[in-house]
Amino acid sequence: MAHTDATSQATRRSELPGRFDRGLLLAALGLAGLGVVMVASSSIPVADNQHIGPFYYMTRHLMFLAGGLLIAFIATRVELEHVERYSFVLLMLAIVLLLSVFVPGLGMRINGARRWIHLGISGFQPVEAVKLMLVAYLSSYLVRHREGVQRQLLGVIKPVLVSGLIVGLLLLQPDFGSAALIVATTIGMIWLGGARMRNLFALALPLMPALAWAAMTEDYRVKRLTSFLDPWADPFNDGFQLTQALIAIGRGEWFGVGLGGSVQKLFYLPEAHTDFILAVIAEELGLFGVVLVLGLFAWLCGRGLMIGARAVQAGLYYQGYVAFGISLFIALQALVSVGVNLGVLPTKGLTLPLISSGGSSVLMTCAMVGVLLRVSYELTREEAQSASRERTEAGVWA
């Protein structure tokens, strides 16, 4: 009788409370809020010079951010077990999206690259959605083939081949920056999934010369590499972007010249509100502003990795791997963007997540944050269920 009463007191999973991680949410809101301020500050001179209204880019950024918040809210309401069930469909959709940029009338060629599709009112960069779809598929693979990934070289090769197909399509566009990002994130997810280091090294050896060959086959990539090594050798041509960014960073010193006081954004620094927005932050807010940005990203991605580790420990393997993949994507993209602005990495054309002005990037980064929040919700719900189960068992034995 005691067993029946105790069992009847057990709470169903759907009735258990879950909580969204507040630290994760606050870090994301902090980055987004700083992004609105800095997009407004850095884009006004550009928009005014183009005679489209001084607040055009800020208004556009706010519209995409509002859309991103809506997508994030929807993502927090979707059970990840449903996403896992359709992970292969998402992979197929990712491939279709990357192929769509080559369809005449749908794909858009900008600055010699086919990376966008035309959606009527705006362009969309498919690779931003592909990042999340790839994470969804790789996480499913790591769950289904966990033992093979951890013990066999073949178990590691299969997900790398899938990512290799994605990378190949990106290099055809061409988009070397996103391709390198996907390679790094895939290797990171496989390693966090328990793969042996010797198997990862065996895969890395042929990949490194392949990426080097891809980097050296196009003249513009070679120029980026040479200008990165010594931007002052040609400061008015190939090294112009980097030299202007370094001048902006140098002017900022400790606490900057003041919000809105940047000189370099006045037609000296190209892409001041997108790729090189960190240089404007450094000039206007100084080293303090750069450390603030780095701290917020460390907080966001650190919380994401911790949530992933807790989820794996709780038996929520799919949720944990999804958290790992999203955290790695955001962290690596932020790291590359910061490195480009500081002159320690070649120019890649990657935006600073949640801060830079942009459409596709803002929308899909918000979606990633929404999925991370969903993982935290399902994790706390599972922990509450485990605690309820333990209390029930204690009541039975009592």
Secondary structure by P-SEA (a helix, b strand, c coil): caaaaaaaaccccccbbbbccaaaaaaaaaaaaaaaaaaaaacaaaaaaaccccaaaaaaaaaaaaaaaaaaaaaaaccaaaaaaaaaaaaaaaaaaaaccccccccccccccccccccccccccaaaaaaaaaaaaaaaaaaaccccccccaaaaaaaaaaaaaaaaaaaaaccaaaaaaaaaaaaaaaaaacccaaaaaaaaaaaaaaaaaaaaccaaaaaaaaaaacccccccccaaaaaaaaaaaaaaccccccccccccccccccccccccaaaaaaaaccaaaaaaaaaaaaaaaaaaaaaaaaaaaacaaaaaaaaaaaaaaaaaaaaaaaaaaacccccccccccccccccaaaaaaaaaaaaaaaaaaaaaaaaaaaaaaaaaaaaaac
